[in-house]
Amino acid sequence: MAAKKTQRGYKDQTLKLLWGRAAGRCSAPWCRVNLIAEETDYDPAVPIGEIAHVEAAADGGPRANSALSREQRDSYENLILLCAHCHARFDRQEKSHSVEAIRRLKQDHEAWVKASLPERGRSRRGWRAILLRGDHPVDPATFEEALSPDHIDGGVFELSVAGIGNSWSDVPAMLSGGLESALAVSDLFESRFAVFPLAAVSACLYLGYLLTNRPTIKLFQFHRDERTWVWPGSPTEREGLSVTTVHGCEEPSDVAFLFELSATIDRERVRSILPARTQIVSLSVPTPRTSWLQSPRHLVELARTAREIFEDVLANSPEAGRWHVFYAGPAPGAVAVGQQLNPTMTPPVQLYEFRYPNHIPSVLIGGSQPRNDNQ
């Protein structure tokens, strides 16, 4: 039954608290867009945020609780400030956005506002910046702008995998050794790390594996056309990710994961270098292209979906002795996927690098030597 429209009874104090504590930004951590449309030569500045209910304003609405009074439904505790996009997402994807999850999200956003937004033009707590660089030079000129209104705390820690060619055996030590100094803080999980990756995908995947998904990490994409690390103000909407088993078998010896975001991956070439009883799982977008990544929100979705398929494979194919990861996508996405590889749960994970026209084994996580067989 569709929810009936109801009269809102927001108190002035409630609205002031809601907008003030959210700093006039969308409370979704992957969004946090400014909810004030600035004035123009023809129009005044206007608020464009939407006041969303955690438990629905009316019976039959998303997350409805019929026991709540009218006053309780419109109270500060039951409201959250969102942009129109995130509001629709929360209400139409109700199963993914429970009452508890939304309340926790609101609390986290308000804590972020207190800890992070500028005091007289400068945030109180900075970010440690980590640059992962490959063979090409990287211009850090827009790092600060990309983090604004936050700032970089200290210099930029550069991790370089330049000149490795196809010699991947030294990469784990190179990255773990370089990362050690960047992560040398008094409290790892209270610190914040801004990661700017522009390197081979195997290095990005392995860096994500080293970082794990526990510290606070903010990832950035280099936008080549604009020559900037700043995320687009109005990102292009993208169709969602889909997961399919493109080649399955009972009791597989190995499992291969194909991430197809910027290009498709040749299944026949992949099968030719894998053991015969390998199950192949694809995570893809309807139209792979290099411009797929437009927003940190897309990274959140990618990381969550990767974690879910890894967990599903662990549950359904626990006998698989090795995983293989083939990744065609943007560098920060590779870091986000690597963060989902749990070193205490997964079997050895073989990463691959594409060198036209083939994929070559690169870094092996949790094992000793790359394997290339057809058993």
KESE-671642 format. One record per residue (C-alpha): x, y, z; residue in one letter. Coordinates in pm, whole numbers, plus 50000, padded with zeros to 5 digits. Each point is the difference from the previous one (the first is absolute). Layout:
BEGIN
XYZa...
***
This chain:
BEGIN
500005000050000m501415033949904a500705024050284a497605029150029k501355035349996k500045014850348t500375034950139q503475007250134r500365015350344g503685008650019y500965023750279k502345028749913d502544987050252q499914965649836t500765014749656l502855021250135k501594970050171l499564977849695l501575024349752w502645012550243g501284966550122r500104986849642a501885031549889a497545004249714g501294968649831r498484966949899c500564975950290s500894970349777a503804994950034p500454992049629w498245032649905c500215029250248r499035024249726v499335036350093n496235004750037l499945037449934i499625011249638a501965032449984e498415032049877e500325010649637t499495032949820d496334991049966y499114978450303d500654999650374p501864972750187a497644971650093v500224968750217p499624968749788i500394974050274g497204976250089e498884991250350i499684962450008a498334978550264h501914971150153v496714983250092e497335010549752a497895031350034a496904979149925a498884964250048d500884980149692g503095020849927g503614987850005p500984985650339r496605009650146a499364996650373n496315004050078s500735003650371a501615034249951l497965031150068s499855028849753r502395019850218e502484971050021q499984995149623r500965036549942d502515001850284s503695006849946y500884964450102e497904985949714n501275023249726l503095000649780i501135025949745l500614985949651l500235010549638c497134989649772a502044971849846h500954983650332c496515005850143h498474980449712a502644973250031r499404995250374f496234997749957d499964978249687r502724976550119q498474994850338e501614966350069k503465014649954s499275029850225h498584988650333s498975022850287v503144990550193e502305005549700a498545034649927i500265011150362r503584988450015r500725018149671l498515032150140k502114997450316q503134993449797d499335029949775h499515023650294e503214986950156a501775006149668w498695035849994v501355006750350k503384984549927a500625010349645s498355031449870l501925032650000p500605021950299e500645034349852r500784985649661g502074969650095r498964965650122s501244990750344r501254965549904r501874992849681g500464969749779w503204981049936r500434999749623a501334968849826i500955001349633l500394966849816l501915007649680r500844978449702g502165008049699d498425033749927h500555032250199p497145011350221v499135036450062d498935004950365p498925036049939a496304992750052t500354976650302f499075027650247e497105011649784e498714964249979a500024997550381l498475034350062s498695010950249p502354975350167d503765002049959h503124978549972i501804994550330d503695001549921g501504990649666g498964974149743v501264964450051f500994987049657e499984962949921l501584993249660s499794968249795v501605016549698a502144978549775g498784966250121i499014987949651g499004963750047n502204994850309s497364998650269w501804980050269s501385031250170d496735019450005v498604986650331p503165009950189a500175033649820m496455009150094l499934986050353s503325016950082g498935033649860g496594998050161l501504993550341e501215035850037s496725014549871a498064979950257l502395008350286a497455018350216v499124997750367s496534986349930d499524983849659l496214998650020f499585035850122e502145013349714s498765007249648r501714991649672f499385015549658a501204976849724v500835012849651f500794969549780p501235001349642l501854967549937a499594964849864a496884983150131v501944971850171s501835025850212a496695017350080c498354967050098l502934990950222y500065034450163l496304995850086g500774965850146y502695015550221l497745028550111l497054976750075t496555015550050n500475009750365r501845033850002p498165030549867t500965001749633i498905025549741k500774990749639l500455024049709f499884995949623q502165019549757f497705014849736h502225002049692r497815022849790d499855026750271e503524992350135r498754999850357t499464977150300w496835019050098v496824979449974w497395014349757p497475022750166g497144984249806s501034964149927p498404981349714t497624973250117e501104964449931r498064967649965e500534975650284g502454971550030l498964964749910s501524967150114v499804968349789t501634965850003t501204997649641v501664966150039h499024977650289g500844965250118c499384978550305e502804999050256e502285023749807p503744997750056s500365037749953d497795030949969v500675029349765a498455034550045f499645022749695l499475036950077f498795016349676e499535037250058l502065017449734s500254971249750a498804964549946t502344970950071i500514972549743d498584968450162r501794976249765e503415014950071r499274999050374v498924963549985r503134991049803s502275009350293i497874986050283l499544964650134p497204980749826a497684999150303r499995037550059t496755017850076q499845034649843i497985028050161v499545033449823s499235033650158l499175024249719s498155031049889v497685000549695p502365022049795t503624997950118p501955031949931r502965019250139t497715027850126s497894976250214w501225013550334l498405033950067q499405001350374s501234986050334p496524984650019r500934976849713h503054988550199l497804992250302v497704979049782e502944982249836l501664991950334a496784987150152r499194978149700t503554986049988a499864991550369r496644982649952e501194978149711i503194991050188f497904989850301e497604980349780d502864980549841v501544992950340l496664986050114a499104980749684n503404988349873s502154995750312p501984972249830e501485023549737a503755000550053g500805032549821r498295031849885w500935019749687h499165037049957v499825016249655f499205037050028y499185024149716a499055032950163g501185032550158p502905000650246a498055010450314p497474972749929g502844974650008a501065013350341v496404997250123a499754963949876v503364991150156g498765012950334q497324972950000q502504971149985l500134986550353n503484985250060p498734976750274t497054986449801m500904996249632t502214973849831p503075013149812p498945026749750v501805003149666q499835034649842l500435005749626y501265028449785e498825005149643f502785002249743r498424999249656y498784975649894p500314978550315n499655001150376h503164991550191i500234988850366p501315028650212s499715000650380v498994969650205l498345008650330i500444974050270g502274976549805g503514996449867s500204998149621q497585007749712p498464968949848r499144995949633n498454966249930d497124983049826n499344970550230q
***
